[in-house]
Amino acid sequence: MRWLRRFFSSDDPLVKIAAGLNEPEAEMWRELLSNEGISAFTKNMSYLLTAYGGSGINNFDMWVKQTDLERAREILTPLLQPEQLLPEDDA
């Protein structure tokens, strides 16, 4: 759990890099970034909707640390759909 404490207690803010992912691809891209040494965090943005039987498909977002943003964008740009990768000025 030390890695989790370090991830959230850093002075380096988290920025959203991608939105509208489904769960398998969100975890796949998170693991890819992790293999490249980039800490990433994914979250189901409609958990309550999913928990009560609604459609939670494509509602996962991904965050990375600000210092890793440029490298993460280089890795994810060729892999994600244009509408999934947030524009640089939004991040």
PyMOL Python script that loads the backbone (N, CA, C, O; Angstrom):
from pymol import cmd

cmd.read_pdbstr("""\
ATOM      1  N   MET A   1       0.805  -1.202   0.000  1.00  0.00           N
ATOM      2  CA  MET A   1       0.000   0.000   0.000  1.00  0.00           C
ATOM      3  C   MET A   1       0.854   1.274   0.000  1.00  0.00           C
ATOM      4  O   MET A   1       0.327   2.378  -0.136  1.00  0.00           O
ATOM      5  N   ARG A   2       2.179   1.113   0.154  1.00  0.00           N
ATOM      6  CA  ARG A   2       3.038   2.303   0.129  1.00  0.00           C
ATOM      7  C   ARG A   2       2.942   3.040  -1.200  1.00  0.00           C
ATOM      8  O   ARG A   2       2.926   4.270  -1.238  1.00  0.00           O
ATOM      9  N   TRP A   3       2.878   2.274  -2.294  1.00  0.00           N
ATOM     10  CA  TRP A   3       2.799   2.906  -3.609  1.00  0.00           C
ATOM     11  C   TRP A   3       1.545   3.767  -3.724  1.00  0.00           C
ATOM     12  O   TRP A   3       1.570   4.827  -4.350  1.00  0.00           O
ATOM     13  N   LEU A   4       0.450   3.311  -3.117  1.00  0.00           N
ATOM     14  CA  LEU A   4      -0.793   4.077  -3.176  1.00  0.00           C
ATOM     15  C   LEU A   4      -0.671   5.368  -2.372  1.00  0.00           C
ATOM     16  O   LEU A   4      -1.137   6.423  -2.802  1.00  0.00           O
ATOM     17  N   ARG A   5      -0.053   5.278  -1.224  1.00  0.00           N
ATOM     18  CA  ARG A   5       0.147   6.469  -0.395  1.00  0.00           C
ATOM     19  C   ARG A   5       1.029   7.471  -1.131  1.00  0.00           C
ATOM     20  O   ARG A   5       0.738   8.667  -1.139  1.00  0.00           O
ATOM     21  N   ARG A   6       2.112   6.987  -1.753  1.00  0.00           N
ATOM     22  CA  ARG A   6       2.993   7.879  -2.513  1.00  0.00           C
ATOM     23  C   ARG A   6       2.268   8.498  -3.698  1.00  0.00           C
ATOM     24  O   ARG A   6       2.490   9.663  -4.027  1.00  0.00           O
ATOM     25  N   PHE A   7       1.396   7.714  -4.343  1.00  0.00           N
ATOM     26  CA  PHE A   7       0.666   8.200  -5.523  1.00  0.00           C
ATOM     27  C   PHE A   7      -0.230   9.381  -5.172  1.00  0.00           C
ATOM     28  O   PHE A   7      -0.296  10.356  -5.920  1.00  0.00           O
ATOM     29  N   PHE A   8      -0.924   9.298  -4.029  1.00  0.00           N
ATOM     30  CA  PHE A   8      -1.884  10.334  -3.672  1.00  0.00           C
ATOM     31  C   PHE A   8      -1.314  11.452  -2.817  1.00  0.00           C
ATOM     32  O   PHE A   8      -1.936  12.510  -2.724  1.00  0.00           O
ATOM     33  N   SER A   9      -0.160  11.266  -2.189  1.00  0.00           N
ATOM     34  CA  SER A   9       0.368  12.302  -1.312  1.00  0.00           C
ATOM     35  C   SER A   9       1.461  13.118  -1.987  1.00  0.00           C
ATOM     36  O   SER A   9       2.226  13.799  -1.303  1.00  0.00           O
ATOM     37  N   SER A  10       1.548  13.067  -3.264  1.00  0.00           N
ATOM     38  CA  SER A  10       2.573  13.772  -4.014  1.00  0.00           C
ATOM     39  C   SER A  10       2.170  15.228  -4.262  1.00  0.00           C
ATOM     40  O   SER A  10       0.988  15.571  -4.255  1.00  0.00           O
ATOM     41  N   ASP A  11       3.177  16.070  -4.480  1.00  0.00           N
ATOM     42  CA  ASP A  11       2.930  17.459  -4.871  1.00  0.00           C
ATOM     43  C   ASP A  11       2.646  17.562  -6.362  1.00  0.00           C
ATOM     44  O   ASP A  11       2.291  18.630  -6.862  1.00  0.00           O
ATOM     45  N   ASP A  12       2.802  16.456  -7.064  1.00  0.00           N
ATOM     46  CA  ASP A  12       2.572  16.391  -8.496  1.00  0.00           C
ATOM     47  C   ASP A  12       1.085  16.076  -8.731  1.00  0.00           C
ATOM     48  O   ASP A  12       0.657  14.950  -8.475  1.00  0.00           O
ATOM     49  N   PRO A  13       0.291  17.045  -9.213  1.00  0.00           N
ATOM     50  CA  PRO A  13      -1.156  16.819  -9.331  1.00  0.00           C
ATOM     51  C   PRO A  13      -1.521  15.782 -10.394  1.00  0.00           C
ATOM     52  O   PRO A  13      -0.785  15.557 -11.355  1.00  0.00           O
ATOM     53  N   LEU A  14      -2.676  15.163 -10.187  1.00  0.00           N
ATOM     54  CA  LEU A  14      -3.225  14.237 -11.174  1.00  0.00           C
ATOM     55  C   LEU A  14      -3.975  15.025 -12.235  1.00  0.00           C
ATOM     56  O   LEU A  14      -4.652  16.008 -11.933  1.00  0.00           O
ATOM     57  N   VAL A  15      -3.848  14.586 -13.478  1.00  0.00           N
ATOM     58  CA  VAL A  15      -4.582  15.209 -14.578  1.00  0.00           C
ATOM     59  C   VAL A  15      -5.277  14.121 -15.380  1.00  0.00           C
ATOM     60  O   VAL A  15      -4.726  13.040 -15.586  1.00  0.00           O
ATOM     61  N   LYS A  16      -6.480  14.411 -15.827  1.00  0.00           N
ATOM     62  CA  LYS A  16      -7.227  13.446 -16.632  1.00  0.00           C
ATOM     63  C   LYS A  16      -6.660  13.437 -18.036  1.00  0.00           C
ATOM     64  O   LYS A  16      -6.514  14.483 -18.669  1.00  0.00           O
ATOM     65  N   ILE A  17      -6.342  12.246 -18.515  1.00  0.00           N
ATOM     66  CA  ILE A  17      -5.769  12.114 -19.854  1.00  0.00           C
ATOM     67  C   ILE A  17      -6.765  11.505 -20.832  1.00  0.00           C
ATOM     68  O   ILE A  17      -6.719  11.798 -22.026  1.00  0.00           O
ATOM     69  N   ALA A  18      -7.671  10.653 -20.328  1.00  0.00           N
ATOM     70  CA  ALA A  18      -8.610   9.976 -21.223  1.00  0.00           C
ATOM     71  C   ALA A  18      -9.959   9.812 -20.556  1.00  0.00           C
ATOM     72  O   ALA A  18     -10.051   9.744 -19.330  1.00  0.00           O
ATOM     73  N   ALA A  19     -11.000   9.749 -21.358  1.00  0.00           N
ATOM     74  CA  ALA A  19     -12.364   9.579 -20.856  1.00  0.00           C
ATOM     75  C   ALA A  19     -13.138   8.704 -21.839  1.00  0.00           C
ATOM     76  O   ALA A  19     -12.764   8.577 -23.005  1.00  0.00           O
ATOM     77  N   GLY A  20     -14.213   8.109 -21.354  1.00  0.00           N
ATOM     78  CA  GLY A  20     -15.070   7.312 -22.218  1.00  0.00           C
ATOM     79  C   GLY A  20     -14.508   5.951 -22.571  1.00  0.00           C
ATOM     80  O   GLY A  20     -14.818   5.408 -23.631  1.00  0.00           O
ATOM     81  N   LEU A  21     -13.688   5.396 -21.700  1.00  0.00           N
ATOM     82  CA  LEU A  21     -13.120   4.077 -21.938  1.00  0.00           C
ATOM     83  C   LEU A  21     -14.022   3.013 -21.335  1.00  0.00           C
ATOM     84  O   LEU A  21     -14.743   3.283 -20.374  1.00  0.00           O
ATOM     85  N   ASN A  22     -13.988   1.801 -21.891  1.00  0.00           N
ATOM     86  CA  ASN A  22     -14.687   0.713 -21.211  1.00  0.00           C
ATOM     87  C   ASN A  22     -13.692   0.061 -20.245  1.00  0.00           C
ATOM     88  O   ASN A  22     -12.490   0.308 -20.336  1.00  0.00           O
ATOM     89  N   GLU A  23     -14.186  -0.762 -19.330  1.00  0.00           N
ATOM     90  CA  GLU A  23     -13.334  -1.286 -18.263  1.00  0.00           C
ATOM     91  C   GLU A  23     -12.133  -2.093 -18.769  1.00  0.00           C
ATOM     92  O   GLU A  23     -11.018  -1.851 -18.308  1.00  0.00           O
ATOM     93  N   PRO A  24     -12.315  -3.045 -19.701  1.00  0.00           N
ATOM     94  CA  PRO A  24     -11.147  -3.814 -20.149  1.00  0.00           C
ATOM     95  C   PRO A  24     -10.066  -2.952 -20.805  1.00  0.00           C
ATOM     96  O   PRO A  24      -8.878  -3.140 -20.543  1.00  0.00           O
ATOM     97  N   GLU A  25     -10.473  -2.016 -21.652  1.00  0.00           N
ATOM     98  CA  GLU A  25      -9.454  -1.198 -22.297  1.00  0.00           C
ATOM     99  C   GLU A  25      -8.817  -0.224 -21.317  1.00  0.00           C
ATOM    100  O   GLU A  25      -7.626   0.065 -21.432  1.00  0.00           O
ATOM    101  N   ALA A  26      -9.584   0.291 -20.352  1.00  0.00           N
ATOM    102  CA  ALA A  26      -9.009   1.183 -19.343  1.00  0.00           C
ATOM    103  C   ALA A  26      -7.916   0.461 -18.562  1.00  0.00           C
ATOM    104  O   ALA A  26      -6.849   1.025 -18.318  1.00  0.00           O
ATOM    105  N   GLU A  27      -8.176  -0.776 -18.172  1.00  0.00           N
ATOM    106  CA  GLU A  27      -7.180  -1.551 -17.428  1.00  0.00           C
ATOM    107  C   GLU A  27      -6.000  -1.929 -18.315  1.00  0.00           C
ATOM    108  O   GLU A  27      -4.861  -1.964 -17.850  1.00  0.00           O
ATOM    109  N   MET A  28      -6.263  -2.210 -19.582  1.00  0.00           N
ATOM    110  CA  MET A  28      -5.190  -2.552 -20.511  1.00  0.00           C
ATOM    111  C   MET A  28      -4.255  -1.351 -20.705  1.00  0.00           C
ATOM    112  O   MET A  28      -3.036  -1.515 -20.681  1.00  0.00           O
ATOM    113  N   TRP A  29      -4.809  -0.151 -20.896  1.00  0.00           N
ATOM    114  CA  TRP A  29      -3.977   1.038 -21.102  1.00  0.00           C
ATOM    115  C   TRP A  29      -3.268   1.425 -19.805  1.00  0.00           C
ATOM    116  O   TRP A  29      -2.134   1.902 -19.845  1.00  0.00           O
ATOM    117  N   ARG A  30      -3.921   1.225 -18.654  1.00  0.00           N
ATOM    118  CA  ARG A  30      -3.288   1.504 -17.367  1.00  0.00           C
ATOM    119  C   ARG A  30      -2.078   0.594 -17.175  1.00  0.00           C
ATOM    120  O   ARG A  30      -1.022   1.040 -16.728  1.00  0.00           O
ATOM    121  N   GLU A  31      -2.239  -0.681 -17.516  1.00  0.00           N
ATOM    122  CA  GLU A  31      -1.132  -1.627 -17.379  1.00  0.00           C
ATOM    123  C   GLU A  31      -0.003  -1.307 -18.359  1.00  0.00           C
ATOM    124  O   GLU A  31       1.171  -1.429 -18.010  1.00  0.00           O
ATOM    125  N   LEU A  32      -0.345  -0.903 -19.568  1.00  0.00           N
ATOM    126  CA  LEU A  32       0.671  -0.511 -20.545  1.00  0.00           C
ATOM    127  C   LEU A  32       1.494   0.653 -20.012  1.00  0.00           C
ATOM    128  O   LEU A  32       2.722   0.636 -20.086  1.00  0.00           O
ATOM    129  N   LEU A  33       0.816   1.666 -19.474  1.00  0.00           N
ATOM    130  CA  LEU A  33       1.528   2.810 -18.902  1.00  0.00           C
ATOM    131  C   LEU A  33       2.384   2.382 -17.718  1.00  0.00           C
ATOM    132  O   LEU A  33       3.516   2.839 -17.560  1.00  0.00           O
ATOM    133  N   SER A  34       1.841   1.509 -16.895  1.00  0.00           N
ATOM    134  CA  SER A  34       2.590   1.012 -15.742  1.00  0.00           C
ATOM    135  C   SER A  34       3.869   0.296 -16.189  1.00  0.00           C
ATOM    136  O   SER A  34       4.921   0.461 -15.571  1.00  0.00           O
ATOM    137  N   ASN A  35       3.780  -0.486 -17.247  1.00  0.00           N
ATOM    138  CA  ASN A  35       4.960  -1.175 -17.779  1.00  0.00           C
ATOM    139  C   ASN A  35       6.011  -0.200 -18.305  1.00  0.00           C
ATOM    140  O   ASN A  35       7.193  -0.534 -18.394  1.00  0.00           O
ATOM    141  N   GLU A  36       5.569   1.000 -18.648  1.00  0.00           N
ATOM    142  CA  GLU A  36       6.482   2.045 -19.119  1.00  0.00           C
ATOM    143  C   GLU A  36       6.952   2.947 -17.980  1.00  0.00           C
ATOM    144  O   GLU A  36       7.642   3.939 -18.215  1.00  0.00           O
ATOM    145  N   GLY A  37       6.576   2.600 -16.737  1.00  0.00           N
ATOM    146  CA  GLY A  37       7.014   3.370 -15.570  1.00  0.00           C
ATOM    147  C   GLY A  37       6.145   4.566 -15.253  1.00  0.00           C
ATOM    148  O   GLY A  37       6.563   5.457 -14.512  1.00  0.00           O
ATOM    149  N   ILE A  38       4.934   4.601 -15.805  1.00  0.00           N
ATOM    150  CA  ILE A  38       4.018   5.723 -15.570  1.00  0.00           C
ATOM    151  C   ILE A  38       2.878   5.241 -14.685  1.00  0.00           C
ATOM    152  O   ILE A  38       2.169   4.298 -15.039  1.00  0.00           O
ATOM    153  N   SER A  39       2.701   5.883 -13.540  1.00  0.00           N
ATOM    154  CA  SER A  39       1.584   5.540 -12.659  1.00  0.00           C
ATOM    155  C   SER A  39       0.305   6.113 -13.241  1.00  0.00           C
ATOM    156  O   SER A  39       0.246   7.291 -13.594  1.00  0.00           O
ATOM    157  N   ALA A  40      -0.705   5.287 -13.339  1.00  0.00           N
ATOM    158  CA  ALA A  40      -1.995   5.729 -13.869  1.00  0.00           C
ATOM    159  C   ALA A  40      -3.100   5.229 -12.954  1.00  0.00           C
ATOM    160  O   ALA A  40      -2.931   4.247 -12.232  1.00  0.00           O
ATOM    161  N   PHE A  41      -4.220   5.912 -12.994  1.00  0.00           N
ATOM    162  CA  PHE A  41      -5.353   5.627 -12.133  1.00  0.00           C
ATOM    163  C   PHE A  41      -6.608   5.642 -12.997  1.00  0.00           C
ATOM    164  O   PHE A  41      -6.830   6.599 -13.738  1.00  0.00           O
ATOM    165  N   THR A  42      -7.432   4.600 -12.916  1.00  0.00           N
ATOM    166  CA  THR A  42      -8.693   4.580 -13.664  1.00  0.00           C
ATOM    167  C   THR A  42      -9.859   4.558 -12.688  1.00  0.00           C
ATOM    168  O   THR A  42      -9.740   4.053 -11.572  1.00  0.00           O
ATOM    169  N   LYS A  43     -10.977   5.106 -13.119  1.00  0.00           N
ATOM    170  CA  LYS A  43     -12.147   5.164 -12.244  1.00  0.00           C
ATOM    171  C   LYS A  43     -13.418   5.061 -13.079  1.00  0.00           C
ATOM    172  O   LYS A  43     -13.538   5.672 -14.141  1.00  0.00           O
ATOM    173  N   ASN A  44     -14.367   4.270 -12.569  1.00  0.00           N
ATOM    174  CA  ASN A  44     -15.686   4.178 -13.185  1.00  0.00           C
ATOM    175  C   ASN A  44     -16.452   5.435 -12.790  1.00  0.00           C
ATOM    176  O   ASN A  44     -16.755   5.630 -11.613  1.00  0.00           O
ATOM    177  N   MET A  45     -16.759   6.267 -13.735  1.00  0.00           N
ATOM    178  CA  MET A  45     -17.393   7.545 -13.444  1.00  0.00           C
ATOM    179  C   MET A  45     -18.905   7.437 -13.266  1.00  0.00           C
ATOM    180  O   MET A  45     -19.559   8.428 -12.940  1.00  0.00           O
ATOM    181  N   SER A  46     -19.467   6.251 -13.474  1.00  0.00           N
ATOM    182  CA  SER A  46     -20.911   6.076 -13.265  1.00  0.00           C
ATOM    183  C   SER A  46     -21.162   4.829 -12.425  1.00  0.00           C
ATOM    184  O   SER A  46     -22.001   3.997 -12.770  1.00  0.00           O
ATOM    185  N   TYR A  47     -20.434   4.707 -11.326  1.00  0.00           N
ATOM    186  CA  TYR A  47     -20.523   3.516 -10.484  1.00  0.00           C
ATOM    187  C   TYR A  47     -21.950   3.259 -10.015  1.00  0.00           C
ATOM    188  O   TYR A  47     -22.424   2.126 -10.095  1.00  0.00           O
ATOM    189  N   LEU A  48     -22.637   4.273  -9.533  1.00  0.00           N
ATOM    190  CA  LEU A  48     -24.000   4.063  -9.028  1.00  0.00           C
ATOM    191  C   LEU A  48     -24.944   3.610 -10.127  1.00  0.00           C
ATOM    192  O   LEU A  48     -25.796   2.750  -9.902  1.00  0.00           O
ATOM    193  N   LEU A  49     -24.800   4.173 -11.296  1.00  0.00           N
ATOM    194  CA  LEU A  49     -25.624   3.754 -12.427  1.00  0.00           C
ATOM    195  C   LEU A  49     -25.383   2.278 -12.731  1.00  0.00           C
ATOM    196  O   LEU A  49     -26.329   1.525 -12.961  1.00  0.00           O
ATOM    197  N   THR A  50     -24.123   1.869 -12.732  1.00  0.00           N
ATOM    198  CA  THR A  50     -23.771   0.484 -13.003  1.00  0.00           C
ATOM    199  C   THR A  50     -24.270  -0.437 -11.895  1.00  0.00           C
ATOM    200  O   THR A  50     -24.773  -1.526 -12.170  1.00  0.00           O
ATOM    201  N   ALA A  51     -24.135  -0.005 -10.651  1.00  0.00           N
ATOM    202  CA  ALA A  51     -24.543  -0.827  -9.510  1.00  0.00           C
ATOM    203  C   ALA A  51     -26.043  -1.111  -9.508  1.00  0.00           C
ATOM    204  O   ALA A  51     -26.477  -2.152  -9.013  1.00  0.00           O
ATOM    205  N   TYR A  52     -26.823  -0.208 -10.047  1.00  0.00           N
ATOM    206  CA  TYR A  52     -28.272  -0.388 -10.068  1.00  0.00           C
ATOM    207  C   TYR A  52     -28.795  -0.864 -11.411  1.00  0.00           C
ATOM    208  O   TYR A  52     -29.964  -0.659 -11.737  1.00  0.00           O
ATOM    209  N   GLY A  53     -27.928  -1.502 -12.194  1.00  0.00           N
ATOM    210  CA  GLY A  53     -28.360  -2.144 -13.422  1.00  0.00           C
ATOM    211  C   GLY A  53     -28.341  -1.278 -14.661  1.00  0.00           C
ATOM    212  O   GLY A  53     -28.789  -1.712 -15.722  1.00  0.00           O
ATOM    213  N   GLY A  54     -27.835  -0.071 -14.552  1.00  0.00           N
ATOM    214  CA  GLY A  54     -27.764   0.797 -15.722  1.00  0.00           C
ATOM    215  C   GLY A  54     -26.546   0.459 -16.566  1.00  0.00           C
ATOM    216  O   GLY A  54     -25.751  -0.412 -16.212  1.00  0.00           O
ATOM    217  N   SER A  55     -26.414   1.136 -17.648  1.00  0.00           N
ATOM    218  CA  SER A  55     -25.289   0.899 -18.547  1.00  0.00           C
ATOM    219  C   SER A  55     -24.087   1.718 -18.099  1.00  0.00           C
ATOM    220  O   SER A  55     -24.093   2.946 -18.187  1.00  0.00           O
ATOM    221  N   GLY A  56     -23.061   1.034 -17.621  1.00  0.00           N
ATOM    222  CA  GLY A  56     -21.833   1.705 -17.211  1.00  0.00           C
ATOM    223  C   GLY A  56     -20.739   1.544 -18.244  1.00  0.00           C
ATOM    224  O   GLY A  56     -19.561   1.750 -17.951  1.00  0.00           O
ATOM    225  N   ILE A  57     -21.128   1.179 -19.448  1.00  0.00           N
ATOM    226  CA  ILE A  57     -20.155   0.955 -20.508  1.00  0.00           C
ATOM    227  C   ILE A  57     -19.559   2.291 -20.941  1.00  0.00           C
ATOM    228  O   ILE A  57     -20.260   3.296 -21.054  1.00  0.00           O
ATOM    229  N   ASN A  58     -18.269   2.276 -21.177  1.00  0.00           N
ATOM    230  CA  ASN A  58     -17.530   3.446 -21.659  1.00  0.00           C
ATOM    231  C   ASN A  58     -17.610   4.637 -20.712  1.00  0.00           C
ATOM    232  O   ASN A  58     -17.689   5.784 -21.152  1.00  0.00           O
ATOM    233  N   ASN A  59     -17.591   4.365 -19.425  1.00  0.00           N
ATOM    234  CA  ASN A  59     -17.631   5.448 -18.452  1.00  0.00           C
ATOM    235  C   ASN A  59     -16.409   5.458 -17.550  1.00  0.00           C
ATOM    236  O   ASN A  59     -16.467   5.986 -16.440  1.00  0.00           O
ATOM    237  N   PHE A  60     -15.302   4.883 -18.008  1.00  0.00           N
ATOM    238  CA  PHE A  60     -14.075   4.891 -17.223  1.00  0.00           C
ATOM    239  C   PHE A  60     -13.174   6.016 -17.714  1.00  0.00           C
ATOM    240  O   PHE A  60     -13.005   6.218 -18.916  1.00  0.00           O
ATOM    241  N   ASP A  61     -12.601   6.742 -16.764  1.00  0.00           N
ATOM    242  CA  ASP A  61     -11.657   7.807 -17.071  1.00  0.00           C
ATOM    243  C   ASP A  61     -10.292   7.419 -16.532  1.00  0.00           C
ATOM    244  O   ASP A  61     -10.191   6.579 -15.638  1.00  0.00           O
ATOM    245  N   MET A  62      -9.240   8.029 -17.071  1.00  0.00           N
ATOM    246  CA  MET A  62      -7.877   7.722 -16.652  1.00  0.00           C
ATOM    247  C   MET A  62      -7.136   9.008 -16.316  1.00  0.00           C
ATOM    248  O   MET A  62      -7.247  10.017 -17.013  1.00  0.00           O
ATOM    249  N   TRP A  63      -6.369   8.943 -15.215  1.00  0.00           N
ATOM    250  CA  TRP A  63      -5.547  10.053 -14.769  1.00  0.00           C
ATOM    251  C   TRP A  63      -4.099   9.609 -14.669  1.00  0.00           C
ATOM    252  O   TRP A  63      -3.814   8.441 -14.404  1.00  0.00           O
ATOM    253  N   VAL A  64      -3.186  10.548 -14.882  1.00  0.00           N
ATOM    254  CA  VAL A  64      -1.757  10.337 -14.665  1.00  0.00           C
ATOM    255  C   VAL A  64      -1.225  11.568 -13.935  1.00  0.00           C
ATOM    256  O   VAL A  64      -1.908  12.588 -13.839  1.00  0.00           O
ATOM    257  N   LYS A  65      -0.012  11.461 -13.429  1.00  0.00           N
ATOM    258  CA  LYS A  65       0.610  12.623 -12.791  1.00  0.00           C
ATOM    259  C   LYS A  65       1.007  13.625 -13.864  1.00  0.00           C
ATOM    260  O   LYS A  65       1.327  13.257 -14.994  1.00  0.00           O
ATOM    261  N   GLN A  66       0.979  14.895 -13.489  1.00  0.00           N
ATOM    262  CA  GLN A  66       1.300  15.984 -14.419  1.00  0.00           C
ATOM    263  C   GLN A  66       2.662  15.781 -15.080  1.00  0.00           C
ATOM    264  O   GLN A  66       2.811  16.026 -16.277  1.00  0.00           O
ATOM    265  N   THR A  67       3.654  15.335 -14.312  1.00  0.00           N
ATOM    266  CA  THR A  67       5.001  15.161 -14.870  1.00  0.00           C
ATOM    267  C   THR A  67       5.072  14.024 -15.887  1.00  0.00           C
ATOM    268  O   THR A  67       5.987  13.993 -16.710  1.00  0.00           O
ATOM    269  N   ASP A  68       4.118  13.087 -15.843  1.00  0.00           N
ATOM    270  CA  ASP A  68       4.093  11.962 -16.776  1.00  0.00           C
ATOM    271  C   ASP A  68       3.160  12.194 -17.965  1.00  0.00           C
ATOM    272  O   ASP A  68       3.078  11.356 -18.863  1.00  0.00           O
ATOM    273  N   LEU A  69       2.467  13.315 -17.971  1.00  0.00           N
ATOM    274  CA  LEU A  69       1.427  13.550 -18.970  1.00  0.00           C
ATOM    275  C   LEU A  69       1.955  13.495 -20.401  1.00  0.00           C
ATOM    276  O   LEU A  69       1.360  12.833 -21.252  1.00  0.00           O
ATOM    277  N   GLU A  70       3.047  14.172 -20.674  1.00  0.00           N
ATOM    278  CA  GLU A  70       3.560  14.223 -22.041  1.00  0.00           C
ATOM    279  C   GLU A  70       3.943  12.830 -22.548  1.00  0.00           C
ATOM    280  O   GLU A  70       3.605  12.457 -23.671  1.00  0.00           O
ATOM    281  N   ARG A  71       4.643  12.074 -21.720  1.00  0.00           N
ATOM    282  CA  ARG A  71       5.042  10.720 -22.120  1.00  0.00           C
ATOM    283  C   ARG A  71       3.839   9.805 -22.284  1.00  0.00           C
ATOM    284  O   ARG A  71       3.795   8.992 -23.207  1.00  0.00           O
ATOM    285  N   ALA A  72       2.861   9.935 -21.392  1.00  0.00           N
ATOM    286  CA  ALA A  72       1.649   9.117 -21.479  1.00  0.00           C
ATOM    287  C   ALA A  72       0.885   9.439 -22.761  1.00  0.00           C
ATOM    288  O   ALA A  72       0.351   8.539 -23.410  1.00  0.00           O
ATOM    289  N   ARG A  73       0.833  10.718 -23.127  1.00  0.00           N
ATOM    290  CA  ARG A  73       0.155  11.106 -24.370  1.00  0.00           C
ATOM    291  C   ARG A  73       0.859  10.506 -25.589  1.00  0.00           C
ATOM    292  O   ARG A  73       0.203  10.062 -26.531  1.00  0.00           O
ATOM    293  N   GLU A  74       2.192  10.494 -25.568  1.00  0.00           N
ATOM    294  CA  GLU A  74       2.946   9.907 -26.677  1.00  0.00           C
ATOM    295  C   GLU A  74       2.617   8.429 -26.837  1.00  0.00           C
ATOM    296  O   GLU A  74       2.513   7.927 -27.956  1.00  0.00           O
ATOM    297  N   ILE A  75       2.456   7.739 -25.720  1.00  0.00           N
ATOM    298  CA  ILE A  75       2.165   6.307 -25.761  1.00  0.00           C
ATOM    299  C   ILE A  75       0.729   6.043 -26.182  1.00  0.00           C
ATOM    300  O   ILE A  75       0.475   5.153 -26.993  1.00  0.00           O
ATOM    301  N   LEU A  76      -0.213   6.808 -25.641  1.00  0.00           N
ATOM    302  CA  LEU A  76      -1.634   6.529 -25.861  1.00  0.00           C
ATOM    303  C   LEU A  76      -2.211   7.117 -27.147  1.00  0.00           C
ATOM    304  O   LEU A  76      -3.216   6.611 -27.648  1.00  0.00           O
ATOM    305  N   THR A  77      -1.615   8.152 -27.685  1.00  0.00           N
ATOM    306  CA  THR A  77      -2.179   8.814 -28.870  1.00  0.00           C
ATOM    307  C   THR A  77      -2.428   7.850 -30.031  1.00  0.00           C
ATOM    308  O   THR A  77      -3.510   7.898 -30.617  1.00  0.00           O
ATOM    309  N   PRO A  78      -1.491   6.985 -30.389  1.00  0.00           N
ATOM    310  CA  PRO A  78      -1.781   6.082 -31.507  1.00  0.00           C
ATOM    311  C   PRO A  78      -2.761   4.958 -31.162  1.00  0.00           C
ATOM    312  O   PRO A  78      -3.247   4.268 -32.059  1.00  0.00           O
ATOM    313  N   LEU A  79      -3.053   4.769 -29.886  1.00  0.00           N
ATOM    314  CA  LEU A  79      -3.866   3.634 -29.463  1.00  0.00           C
ATOM    315  C   LEU A  79      -5.330   3.977 -29.191  1.00  0.00           C
ATOM    316  O   LEU A  79      -6.214   3.146 -29.399  1.00  0.00           O
ATOM    317  N   LEU A  80      -5.583   5.191 -28.729  1.00  0.00           N
ATOM    318  CA  LEU A  80      -6.944   5.589 -28.356  1.00  0.00           C
ATOM    319  C   LEU A  80      -7.677   6.238 -29.512  1.00  0.00           C
ATOM    320  O   LEU A  80      -7.061   6.782 -30.429  1.00  0.00           O
ATOM    321  N   GLN A  81      -8.999   6.176 -29.459  1.00  0.00           N
ATOM    322  CA  GLN A  81      -9.825   6.909 -30.410  1.00  0.00           C
ATOM    323  C   GLN A  81      -9.672   8.401 -30.122  1.00  0.00           C
ATOM    324  O   GLN A  81      -9.487   8.773 -28.963  1.00  0.00           O
ATOM    325  N   PRO A  82      -9.741   9.262 -31.124  1.00  0.00           N
ATOM    326  CA  PRO A  82      -9.566  10.702 -30.897  1.00  0.00           C
ATOM    327  C   PRO A  82     -10.516  11.272 -29.834  1.00  0.00           C
ATOM    328  O   PRO A  82     -10.137  12.174 -29.087  1.00  0.00           O
ATOM    329  N   GLU A  83     -11.738  10.753 -29.764  1.00  0.00           N
ATOM    330  CA  GLU A  83     -12.691  11.290 -28.789  1.00  0.00           C
ATOM    331  C   GLU A  83     -12.401  10.813 -27.360  1.00  0.00           C
ATOM    332  O   GLU A  83     -12.943  11.368 -26.405  1.00  0.00           O
ATOM    333  N   GLN A  84     -11.558   9.798 -27.208  1.00  0.00           N
ATOM    334  CA  GLN A  84     -11.225   9.292 -25.872  1.00  0.00           C
ATOM    335  C   GLN A  84     -10.067  10.060 -25.248  1.00  0.00           C
ATOM    336  O   GLN A  84     -10.049  10.255 -24.032  1.00  0.00           O
ATOM    337  N   LEU A  85      -9.115  10.495 -26.039  1.00  0.00           N
ATOM    338  CA  LEU A  85      -7.954  11.210 -25.540  1.00  0.00           C
ATOM    339  C   LEU A  85      -8.310  12.679 -25.396  1.00  0.00           C
ATOM    340  O   LEU A  85      -8.714  13.323 -26.363  1.00  0.00           O
ATOM    341  N   LEU A  86      -8.160  13.205 -24.196  1.00  0.00           N
ATOM    342  CA  LEU A  86      -8.507  14.600 -23.963  1.00  0.00           C
ATOM    343  C   LEU A  86      -7.500  15.522 -24.637  1.00  0.00           C
ATOM    344  O   LEU A  86      -6.309  15.213 -24.684  1.00  0.00           O
ATOM    345  N   PRO A  87      -7.968  16.645 -25.157  1.00  0.00           N
ATOM    346  CA  PRO A  87      -7.041  17.616 -25.768  1.00  0.00           C
ATOM    347  C   PRO A  87      -6.051  18.110 -24.730  1.00  0.00           C
ATOM    348  O   PRO A  87      -6.344  18.129 -23.534  1.00  0.00           O
ATOM    349  N   GLU A  88      -4.868  18.512 -25.198  1.00  0.00           N
ATOM    350  CA  GLU A  88      -3.822  18.940 -24.280  1.00  0.00           C
ATOM    351  C   GLU A  88      -4.241  20.099 -23.395  1.00  0.00           C
ATOM    352  O   GLU A  88      -3.860  20.144 -22.226  1.00  0.00           O
ATOM    353  N   ASP A  89      -5.009  21.027 -23.918  1.00  0.00           N
ATOM    354  CA  ASP A  89      -5.415  22.172 -23.104  1.00  0.00           C
ATOM    355  C   ASP A  89      -6.454  21.815 -22.048  1.00  0.00           C
ATOM    356  O   ASP A  89      -6.627  22.578 -21.098  1.00  0.00           O
ATOM    357  N   ASP A  90      -7.159  20.679 -22.174  1.00  0.00           N
ATOM    358  CA  ASP A  90      -8.116  20.238 -21.172  1.00  0.00           C
ATOM    359  C   ASP A  90      -7.442  19.522 -20.013  1.00  0.00           C
ATOM    360  O   ASP A  90      -7.993  19.468 -18.914  1.00  0.00           O
ATOM    361  N   ALA A  91      -6.260  18.972 -20.247  1.00  0.00           N
ATOM    362  CA  ALA A  91      -5.593  18.164 -19.221  1.00  0.00           C
ATOM    363  C   ALA A  91      -4.961  18.995 -18.144  1.00  0.00           C
ATOM    364  O   ALA A  91      -4.365  18.452 -17.214  1.00  0.00           O
TER     365      ALA A  91
END
""", "prot")
cmd.dss("prot")
cmd.show_as("cartoon", "prot")
cmd.util.cbc("prot")
cmd.orient("prot")
